[in-house]
């Protein structure tokens, strides 16, 4: 019996695979960034400090940097390790295990009695968060029709801004409810929402099978990371790694400082208007939400735009367009003297390019490697750059103390990261119109 075809000429099962991977990646981002939203209440509670006090604010800045750096390091380790595991035991098994790992450990953070236990739970969750991406990207690339690999890959990454939207929504809903009267408890409730991916893991367990492409090479699939640097693959490895590192540096730089810029402007506005501390805090929440909303909306649109650009022009021209747009948007965002509310909206333009470029990695990185090395290679390229960005997370607090205007002047020069990416384009491997290598 011939399977019924739906949108893009894909079967119901193929759409189920895409949807399962989409949910996995969306909840991956959701779980990964929950701490950033609950930190102002979580950190003081675990350190026995008064929420909202100067000591609590300083501790929150410090520990947010530390926890973010830890997340990035073990996210990278998990992505690299589970990428290799995925090529050995299969896409479905790895997806199921990593999702269950980060869901259960994120939810366990709700019961953390102190900072040490919270760090342990975040480390374990980060391993699963890093490992899920390679399994999902490889599975989608191998299951969907060749002519729809770009569309399915870009669609898969739209889950990232949706995951960020969900994190903002959950935090805002919990904080705005009666639980806001008990901030020492509200952050624990927010962490419990980390259990949501466990339901998706059950979907994977019940409905998703291993891709036929992987099953065909499963017995001989014993990948080693060192193979990525053999003569036949090293150029492709450096190609994927270079573009991923540049993109990660741009994304984390802008995203990490976005809350401090928004909060700094809100504090200045609150002082100018003569608002009391509670009103100023509410204004900070509103400014941060607006900045994040524009950034994520821009990222969603930018992710989808990789589809027509990559399919019509190719991968190298696509990277050139996004890197040039990133340089222009960053310098336009942080160069002129904008009104604070205008600058918050300009995060949408930055998201369009800096966030949007990530829509390409879910189809480009799997295209670079053969089936037996696909998850290993994609996982390594996509995650290795996080070791570099982890160091940046530790300096965010120190730089943020300089105030929003000083941070804006510093961030203007990060447009040079995109220019460096353009300089690396001659070494990027073009994969347009190429079938996945077996």
PyMOL commands that set and color helices and strands:
alter all, ss='L'
color gray80, all
select helices_A, chain A and resi 7-9+12-46+54-89+91-111+115-143+146-176+178-207+212-220+225-229+234-273+277-313+315-334+340-367+371-384+386-400+404-412+415-423+425-427
alter helices_A, ss='H'
color red, helices_A
deselect
rebuild
show_as cartoon
